[in-house]
Amino acid sequence: MNIRIEGTEAEIAYAIAQLRKHLTIGQISPYLPLHHRARTWRVFLNTAPKPAPTRWTA
């Protein structure tokens, strides 16, 4: 799944931290500046659902 996040550096960092709780993040693109908005960046993420926990048997 591809996700696009736009915002300040702090907003993007917070969003990525929250997404990592629920999804496996495979790749994060470099921050791309948005020229029509000051101090705003765009980042693309490639994600996948976290694998289901396997039951460990002894």
N, C-alpha and C positions, 0 to 999 in steps of 0.2 A: 504494500500500500504506500502511496506517495502522499506526503503531507507538506503543505506550504505554510510557513509561519512568517508573519510580518510584524515588526515592532522594534522597540529599542533593544539594545544588547541585553539589558537586564530582563526584559519581558521574554525574549527568546530563550535565554538561559533558564528562566523559571519554567517555561512551557516544556522545554526539553527534559528537565528534571522530572516534571510531573508525568510526561509520556513514558519515561523510562521505568516508572513504577509498574506499568501495565503492558508495555510493548517492548519487544527487542528492536533496538535501533541499529540497523546495519550500516548506514552511511549518512553523513551530514555534509551538505554542500558548503562551500565557502560562503561567508556573509557577502551578500550582494547589496550595494547601496541603492535605495530608491531615490531617484533624483527629484521627484516631484514632492517629496516630504523630507523635511530636515531631520537628521539623526534617526532615520528609520531604515531598517535592514530587512532583507528577505532571505530565508533559508529553506532549503528543501530537504526532507528526511525520507529515507527508505526504511520502512518498518515491516515487522511481521509479528503475529501474536506470540506471546511467550509460550514455550512448550509446556504442555500439561505436566505437572509433577508426576514422576513415576513412583510407583510404590516399591520401596526397597525391601526385599525379603532376605532374611538371614538363613 
